[in-house]
C-alpha cells in the first residue's frame, strides 16, 4: 500500500524544507531584461515563468514583490525574455542578486547587450534564443479570501523571436543543443536539458 506525507500548507509541511517548489519542477527560467524610464537596463531571472498561449504567443512570469523588473515593465510596457542555458548559468545566478535600481546587471555580470528589433530593452548577446515582448497586463495576486498577496503576474505578448542558428536541427529548436537549464526545488538546484523522447497525442 502506498503511503503519503500529507499536509495543509497553511499549517506547515513538517519537513526540513518546503517541498512544493520541489514537486512543481523543473521550472523554466524567465531571464527578463527591461529598461527604466532613464534607460538603465535591468536583467533578472524568474522561475515562476512559462508560456500560456500559442496564438498569440503569451509569456507570463511571477514576481514575489514589486521588483525593479515589474516597475520597469509597468513604466515602459516592454521586456525581453532571454533563454537561460548552461553556458550562461553563472551569469543567470549573478543577476539574481538584489541590487539598487541604478545598477545595470548586464555590466555586473559582464554580459554584452544586443539591440532588439521591436522593443527598447536589449537582449543578452550570445543567448540561444530570445523573445521580445510587449506588456499585456500586470496583475497582483490575491489569496482565496480575496486578500492581496505581494506577488505580481506580468503578462506579455511576443512580438519578435530570435533563435541562434547553432540550436536549429532540421529546422527544429533543439533544447539539448542549447543546453537549456531550469530551476528545481531547493536552494541551489538546477537541471540541464538532456535526453528527450517523443510521445504523440492519440489520433495524431
C-alpha angles and dihedrals in degrees: 000000000000115000127200139202100228128184145160107242090219090061099044135266101248092221131111091257135012105272099198096090088045091056095047094056157169093035123190115245119237103209097192127195120193142158131230121223091269091055097253111149124232126193123185139155124235122190094191089080142118148133114274104177136030103194100063098014107239124186123195131190131177125222120199097217128008095280128181091271093058093045091048093050092047089052099044105023093225142094143155128231111215118194113245111224137174095258090057097037095111091051091048089053093046092054090055092071116106111257135174114265094255093059116103106216091198088065093040092055093037093241123154121231126229119199114247122232102227107013133051101236112090124235126230113269115242099017119147091236141353135187125206112217140190121210119261100171146336111214126186111217126233130199123245090277092056094253112144116245125201095253122107127198115214113200119194137175119225112239101169134021128202122193125185107237090225089067096055116096116181088340094307126112106245113209091190091057090045089048092221114198129210136194120254130195113279139051103295105002119135134157131213120218110257131155118008129194133203122235115166123207116257112274095026 
